Amino acid sequence: MKVFFKKLFWLFGLYFAARFGYRLYRMIKTSVEIGKTLPLYLKNLVGEKPEVDINMHWKRISITLTFSAEALAAHKDLEATIREYLQDFYPIFQQDYITIHLDATAPESVDESEE
């Protein structure tokens, strides 16, 4: 009887380790896919391809998008649109664990001495 419970314990341990590994693999794969598809979606929506920085911590994902100031001014509800896109196509991340930062790039100044 002791041998049976020992084998059962190891089977459950292996099952949970495999489940944890598979879930981690899916999260990493999804964050890579978001990095590829989100800029294309936003380019079609806004007309400008943003710079994307994605950081993933266990269940949390932090997305930093850098647009020009004009694009951010023209699209006020951009964060809500991005959240809807992520919820529709990548539901593995819950809405409470998604952090979106929208940054504006500084306008490029042209030095008169270079001209």
Summary of the structure (lengths in Angstrom):
residues: 115
radius of gyration: 21.4
end to end distance: 86.9
largest distance: 86.9
contacts: 262
relative contact order: 0.13
helix: 57%
strand: 21%
